[in-house]
Amino acid sequence: MKLEIRFGAAAATEVNVVRANHRLQILTADRTIEADAVEASPGIYSVLISGRAFEVRVEQTPNAIKAFIADHEFLFAIADPRAWQRRRTRALEVEGRQEIVAPMPGRIVRALVAQGARVDAGQGLLVIEAMKMQNEIRSPKAGTVERLLVREGQAVNAGEILAVIV
């Protein structure tokens, strides 16, 4: 997943994050970081980088994200370049096969549709709970639920495919 990260007033840095279970590979223009990351409790992560363990506490603010590591505080903003395109085209119904992905890590509270069901554009598909808030995941297009890859009560990671609409 390609992201743009901005620390304070510094220029945005393009970062490519590859996630496989708890393993992360973070690629920037000049280096690669391998890490293991597990959410120990809501908003608190246990991260292992090069044999060193870190406890990272994360808080979301309206404009940025705060990360606390030991006695240091880091303030940054993450921009997903795909998000702008989604907002720009929201008025138009998308075409073709669509993979519905988790916008954030959380837990599936409720499946509002079943595999094989016909759905309308904007219809609720799933309810995901993250940071004690429930968010409805909606269909970007009218079509059929080809695959429903999650079940109620299942924990999901950001970017994980939840359903496929055709």
C-alpha positions as CSV (number, residue, x, y, z in Angstrom):
1,M,0.0,0.0,0.0
2,K,1.5,3.3,-1.1
3,L,1.1,6.2,1.4
4,E,2.4,9.7,1.8
5,I,3.7,10.6,5.3
6,R,4.3,14.1,6.5
7,F,6.1,14.8,9.8
8,G,5.3,18.3,10.9
9,A,6.1,20.9,8.2
10,A,8.5,18.6,6.4
11,A,7.8,17.6,2.8
12,A,5.8,14.5,2.3
13,T,7.7,11.2,2.0
14,E,6.3,8.4,-0.2
15,V,6.3,5.1,1.7
16,N,5.3,1.7,0.4
17,V,4.0,-0.7,3.1
18,V,3.8,-4.4,2.5
19,R,2.0,-6.4,5.2
20,A,1.9,-10.1,5.7
21,N,0.1,-11.0,8.9
22,H,2.2,-9.3,11.7
23,R,5.2,-8.7,9.4
24,L,5.7,-5.3,7.9
25,Q,8.1,-4.2,5.2
26,I,8.4,-0.4,4.9
27,L,10.1,0.9,1.8
28,T,11.2,4.5,1.3
29,A,13.4,6.0,-1.4
30,D,16.6,5.4,0.6
31,R,15.9,2.4,3.0
32,T,13.9,-0.6,3.8
33,I,12.7,-1.4,7.4
34,E,11.5,-4.9,8.4
35,A,9.3,-5.0,11.5
36,D,6.9,-7.2,13.4
37,A,3.9,-5.4,14.8
38,V,1.0,-6.6,16.9
39,E,-1.8,-4.6,18.4
40,A,-1.5,-5.6,22.1
41,S,-4.6,-3.6,23.0
42,P,-6.6,-0.9,21.3
43,G,-4.2,1.9,20.2
44,I,-1.2,0.2,21.8
45,Y,1.2,-1.8,19.5
46,S,4.2,-4.0,20.3
47,V,6.8,-3.5,17.5
48,L,10.0,-5.4,17.0
49,I,12.6,-3.8,14.7
50,S,16.1,-5.3,14.3
51,G,15.8,-7.2,17.5
52,R,14.7,-4.2,19.5
53,A,11.2,-4.1,21.1
54,F,9.1,-0.9,21.2
55,E,5.8,-0.1,22.7
56,V,3.9,2.4,20.5
57,R,0.8,4.2,21.7
58,V,-1.2,5.7,18.9
59,E,-3.8,8.5,19.1
60,Q,-5.8,9.9,16.2
61,T,-6.5,13.6,16.2
62,P,-8.7,15.4,13.6
63,N,-5.7,16.4,11.5
64,A,-2.9,14.1,12.4
65,I,-1.7,11.0,14.3
66,K,0.3,11.1,17.5
67,A,2.6,8.2,18.2
68,F,4.2,7.9,21.7
69,I,7.4,5.8,21.9
70,A,9.1,5.7,25.3
71,D,9.2,9.4,26.3
72,H,9.1,10.7,22.7
73,E,6.0,12.1,20.9
74,F,5.8,12.0,17.1
75,L,3.1,14.0,15.2
76,F,2.5,13.0,11.6
77,A,-0.2,12.9,8.9
78,I,-0.8,10.0,6.5
79,A,-2.3,10.6,3.1
80,D,-3.4,7.7,1.0
81,P,-3.2,8.9,-2.6
82,R,-6.1,6.6,-3.5
83,A,-8.3,8.3,-1.0
84,W,-8.4,11.5,-3.1
85,Q,-9.4,9.6,-6.2
86,R,-12.2,7.8,-4.2
87,R,-13.5,11.2,-3.0
88,R,-13.2,12.7,-6.5
89,T,-15.2,9.9,-8.1
90,R,-17.7,9.3,-5.3
91,A,-20.6,10.9,-7.3
92,L,-20.1,8.3,-10.1
93,E,-20.7,4.7,-9.6
94,V,-17.5,2.7,-10.1
95,E,-17.4,-0.1,-12.7
96,G,-15.9,-3.6,-12.8
97,R,-14.9,-5.9,-10.1
98,Q,-14.4,-4.1,-6.8
99,E,-12.4,-5.4,-3.8
100,I,-13.8,-3.9,-0.6
101,V,-10.9,-3.4,1.9
102,A,-10.8,-2.6,5.6
103,P,-10.1,1.1,6.0
104,M,-8.6,0.5,9.5
105,P,-7.8,-2.3,11.8
106,G,-10.8,-3.5,13.8
107,R,-13.3,-6.2,14.3
108,I,-16.3,-7.2,12.1
109,V,-19.4,-6.6,14.2
110,R,-22.1,-7.4,11.7
111,A,-22.4,-8.7,8.1
112,L,-25.3,-6.9,6.5
113,V,-25.3,-9.1,3.3
114,A,-24.5,-12.7,2.4
115,Q,-22.3,-14.0,-0.4
116,G,-24.3,-14.1,-3.6
117,A,-26.6,-11.2,-2.6
118,R,-27.5,-8.4,-5.0
119,V,-26.5,-5.0,-3.6
120,D,-27.1,-1.4,-4.7
121,A,-24.5,1.4,-4.8
122,G,-24.1,2.8,-1.3
123,Q,-25.8,-0.2,0.4
124,G,-24.2,-1.3,3.7
125,L,-22.2,-4.5,3.5
126,L,-20.5,-4.8,6.8
127,V,-20.1,-3.0,10.2
128,I,-16.6,-2.7,11.5
129,E,-15.7,-1.6,15.0
130,A,-12.4,0.3,15.5
131,M,-11.4,2.5,18.5
132,K,-14.8,1.9,20.1
133,M,-16.6,3.3,17.1
134,Q,-18.7,1.4,14.6
135,N,-18.4,2.2,10.9
136,E,-20.5,0.9,8.1
137,I,-18.7,-0.3,5.0
138,R,-20.8,0.4,1.9
139,S,-20.8,-1.0,-1.6
140,P,-19.2,1.3,-4.2
141,K,-21.4,-0.1,-7.0
142,A,-24.6,-2.0,-7.7
143,G,-23.8,-5.7,-8.3
144,T,-23.5,-9.1,-6.6
145,V,-21.4,-10.1,-3.6
146,E,-19.1,-12.5,-5.3
147,R,-17.1,-13.3,-2.2
148,L,-17.6,-12.4,1.5
149,L,-14.2,-13.1,3.1
150,V,-15.0,-12.2,6.7
151,R,-17.4,-13.4,9.4
152,E,-18.8,-11.6,12.5
153,G,-16.4,-11.3,15.3
154,Q,-13.3,-11.6,13.1
155,A,-10.4,-9.2,13.6
156,V,-9.2,-7.5,10.4
157,N,-6.2,-5.4,9.5
158,A,-6.2,-2.2,7.5
159,G,-6.1,-2.9,3.8
160,E,-7.4,-6.5,4.3
161,I,-9.9,-7.6,1.6
162,L,-13.4,-8.0,3.2
163,A,-15.6,-8.7,0.1
164,V,-15.6,-8.7,-3.7
165,I,-18.5,-7.0,-5.6
166,V,-19.0,-7.8,-9.3
